[in-house]
Structures are given as C-alpha cells and as structure tokens.
Amino acid sequence: MTLTDLARFRPVPPVLVSEPDRVGIAGLPVNLVATAPTQTLHGELFDHAVTVRFTPHHFTWTPGDHTHTTTRSPGTLWSRAGEVRFTPTPTSHIYRDRGTYTATVTVAYTPTVTFDTGQSQTVPGFVTSTSAGVSIRIYEAHTMLVAHTCTEDPTGPGC
C-alpha cells in the first residue's frame, strides 16, 4: 500500500492560532499554536471497508517572512503552559521587522490503515495538510525614560 492509494482520504486542515491575537512586536516572540488532532476517516479501499487514522508526526511553521521551522510539537498557549506573554516557546517566532505577515502551519500525518479483516498497516511516508493563512501585524515599540507617567503629567514626553 502507498500514499497514492490514500489519495481520496484527506485529513481536515489544522487551525493556526497566534498569541497575542494576530499582533506582535518586532524583536519579541509571537507564539504559534496548531490544533491538529489525530483524525479517523472511514471509507472503502480495494473493495474492503477501511478505517484510515492520521496521526500528527511533525509541524512545519511558515511565519511569512521567508523562514520556516519544523517541530514535533503543535505548541501550547502561554496560559496553558503557565507562561507570561512574550515568553519564547519551541513554536514561537521572532519577527525582525514591522509589517503584516501571513503565517501557516503544515502538519505531516502518519497514515495507518485498518481493513475490515482486522489487518492494520502503517503506510510509509506522510500525508500533509496546511492551515489557512493567519495575518499577523507586527508593530515597533519605542520606549523612553521619563520622570512621570502620562496620568501624572499629560503634557510630558510620549503623552
């Protein structure tokens, strides 16, 4: 059995989330997280009822700035990991320049086929599925030292 035999079985595309919500600051991490669960599809193959199970194997992150990274992890939201915003994660990305970027994630799934006879076979290779693009706006942040907050001195620098 080959990947060609599974052409009509396609996993649902993953969902990509960025933290903070579709914005970031140049030079600080943007956290990218994919939702890509194991998926089970049913159908017919070679005149037999089959179950095809797609298990995520690895994730290729394309943040939209001509780079990419591959991990075995789908990432974790900062809140679930007990981290504060802008903490680097294995799936975060640092954009160097301000602008708007379109990020995607491609998940490579390992397919396993189980026939109605009970026989199972892991098919060599991967079936991939790519998320919809997520637009991420990157801003620049400039800071300055001042003697008073804008509340204390509304006419002060930066207020």
N, C-alpha and C positions, 0 to 999 in steps of 0.2 A: 504494500500500500504506500502511496506517495501523497504529497501535498496536493498534487493535481487532482487526485481522486476526491479531495475535500473541497473543491472549488465552490460548490454551492452552499457550503456551511461557512458562515462568516460571523465572528463574534461582534457584539454590539460595540461601537467605538467607546473608548474611555472618555471620562469627563475630566477636564483640567480646571483646577482652581488655583488662583494666585492670592498670596497674602502679602501686604494688605490688599484689600479688594481691588484688583486691577490697577493699582498705582504703586509707585515706589520712588525711592530717592537714589540718584546716581551715587555709586560708591557703597551703598548698603544692600544687604541681601533681600531679595524678593523670594518668598517661599513658594515653591511649586509643588502641588499635590495632585495625584491622579486617583480617580476612582475607577478601578478596573478589576472587578471580582472574577473569580472562576465562573465560567459560563457553561451550561449544558444545553445542547441542541439535539433534537430528535429528528429522524428522517429515514430515508432509505438509501442503501448503497449496495450495489451488486446483488440486487433482489433480496436483500435482508433488511430488517428493521435495525437501525443503529442508533446509538447514543454517542455524540461527539462532545468530549469535555475539553474546553480550552482553559489551560492554567497559565496565568501570567508568569513569564520567565524573566524578562528584563524590560526596562523602560528607557527609551531614548528621548531625551529632553532637548527640544529645539526652541530656545528662548527668543529667536527672531533677530539676533544680532550677528548672524553668520557663525555661531558656535553651536556645539551640541555636546551632551554628556550622556553616558549610559550608566544606569544603576540597576541594582536588583530590587530596590525598594520603590514603592509608589509614593513615598513621602508621608509626612504626618503634619497635621495642622499644629501650629505653635501651641495653641491652647491644650490640645490633647497630649502634647509632649511635655507640658508644664514649662514651656519656654516663653520669654517675653518677645515682643515684636522685634524684628531685625536680627534675631539670633541666627547665625549660619546653621544650615542643616545639610544633610547629604544631597538633597534635591533642590537647594536654593541656588539662585543665580545673582551675580552682581553685575548690573548694567553700568557701564563706564560713562555713558553719555546720555543726556536728556533726550527725550523723543518718545514716539509711540512705536511699540514693538508688538508683533503678533507671535505669541508662543503656542507651541503644540507639544504633545507627547505621543509617541508611538509605542504601543505595547506589543511585544513579541510573545505570543502564546504558544505553549507546547500542546499539540493536539493528541488526545487519546481516544481511540475508537473502541466501543464495546458493541459487539454484534449480538443479535437475539439468541445466538447459540451460547452466549456467556463468554466467548473468547474476546480478550482485550488486546489492543496493540497500540503502543505509542508510536506515532508517525514521526520519522526523522525530519528535522527542520522546524521552522516556526511559521505560524500564520500571524501576520501583523494587522493592527488596526490603529488608526490615527485619530486623535481627538479633533474636534472643531477648534479653530484658532481662537485664542483669547487675546484681546487687545489690552496691552499694559502700557500705561502712561508713566514715564519716568521724569521726575522733576529734579531740579537742582535745589539744594538747600544752602543758604549762606547764613552764617552766624556772626554776631559781633558782641563784644563785651560792652555792656552799658551799666551805668550806675543804678538805674531804676527800671522797673517794669513799665510797660505801656499804661497800665492802670494807675501807677503812681505818677507817671509823667507822660501824658498823652502826646506831648509835642516832642518827646525825646527821639533819638535816632532809631529808625526802623519802625516807628509807630505811625 
